């Protein structure tokens, strides 16, 4: 089994995550979770500085020596060829970087878009 194909599903009804991998004997995602009441997110293949797996929808904090802390979310954008770390989403300012090993290893996960959306304001 490849660790690359790991997923999590957020249940809006239960306000919790379910984790699974393709190839671990499961036929698709856990039963009882469907569109409209749940959302599926994929593992990026990267971990943060604490070796915690980073999934799309996670909120990361990175400290820069110049400029201080930056907090943003992990998004998948096919137009950009993969996962992005985006920290500015207001108006024409859409600041982002491609999520890569350097960003991941210097970051810590501080939340996710379901439970901690206020961190993005």
C-alpha positions in Angstrom: 0.0 0.0 0.0 1.2 3.5 -0.8 1.1 6.2 1.8 0.6 8.7 -1.1 -3.1 7.8 -1.5 -4.5 8.7 1.9 -7.7 10.6 2.4 -9.8 12.0 5.1 -13.5 12.8 5.0 -15.1 15.5 7.2 -18.6 14.8 8.3 -20.6 18.0 8.7 -23.2 16.2 10.8 -20.7 14.6 13.3 -18.1 17.4 13.0 -15.3 14.9 12.8 -12.8 13.4 10.3 -12.7 9.8 9.1 -9.3 8.6 7.7 -8.7 5.9 5.1 -6.3 4.8 2.4 -6.9 3.3 -1.0 -5.6 -0.3 -1.0 -6.2 -1.0 2.7 -9.1 -3.4 2.0 -11.7 -0.7 1.8 -14.0 -0.5 -1.2 -14.2 3.3 -1.4 -14.8 5.6 1.5 -16.5 4.7 4.7 -20.2 4.0 4.3 -22.8 6.5 5.4 -20.8 9.6 4.3 -22.2 11.3 1.2 -22.0 14.5 -0.7 -23.6 17.5 0.9 -23.0 16.2 4.4 -19.3 15.4 4.0 -16.2 16.5 2.1 -13.3 14.4 1.0 -9.7 15.7 1.2 -6.5 14.1 0.0 -3.1 13.8 1.7 -0.5 16.0 0.0 2.3 13.5 0.5 4.1 16.0 2.8 4.4 16.4 6.6 4.8 19.5 8.7 7.8 20.2 11.0 6.2 17.9 13.6 5.9 15.1 11.1 2.1 15.4 10.9 0.6 14.6 7.5 -0.7 17.7 5.6 -4.1 17.4 3.9 -5.8 19.8 1.7 -7.9 22.1 3.9 -5.3 22.2 6.6 -4.3 25.6 8.0 -0.5 26.1 8.3 1.6 28.6 10.1 5.1 29.5 8.8 7.5 31.8 10.6 9.7 34.0 8.4 12.6 35.9 9.9 11.5 38.9 7.8 7.8 39.6 8.1 6.9 37.3 11.0 4.3 34.6 10.9 2.2 33.8 7.9 -1.0 31.7 8.3 -2.8 30.2 5.2 -4.6 27.2 3.9 -3.6 24.3 1.7 -5.6 24.1 -1.5 -5.6 21.9 -4.5 -5.6 24.0 -7.8 -5.4 22.0 -11.0 -4.7 25.2 -12.9 -1.5 25.6 -10.9 -0.6 21.9 -11.2 -1.1 20.8 -7.6 -1.2 21.9 -4.0 -0.8 25.5 -2.9 -0.2 27.3 0.3 -2.4 30.4 0.1 -2.3 33.1 2.7 -4.1 36.1 1.1 -7.5 35.7 -0.3 -9.0 39.2 -0.3 -9.7 41.2 -3.4 -7.1 41.1 -6.2 -4.4 40.0 -3.7 -4.1 36.2 -3.9 -0.7 35.4 -2.4 0.3 31.8 -2.7 3.3 29.5 -3.2 3.3 26.0 -4.5 3.3 23.6 -1.5 6.7 22.0 -1.5 9.1 20.3 0.9 10.6 23.6 2.1 7.3 25.1 3.0 6.0 21.9 4.6 9.0 21.3 6.7 9.1 24.9 8.0 5.4 24.9 8.8 3.1 23.6 11.6 -0.5 22.7 11.2 -2.6 25.0 13.4 -6.0 23.8 12.3 -8.3 23.1 9.4 -10.9 25.0 7.4 -13.8 23.2 9.1 -12.9 23.7 12.8 -10.7 26.8 12.6 -11.8 29.0 9.8 -11.4 32.1 12.0 -7.6 31.6 11.7 -7.8 32.7 8.1 -9.3 36.2 8.7 
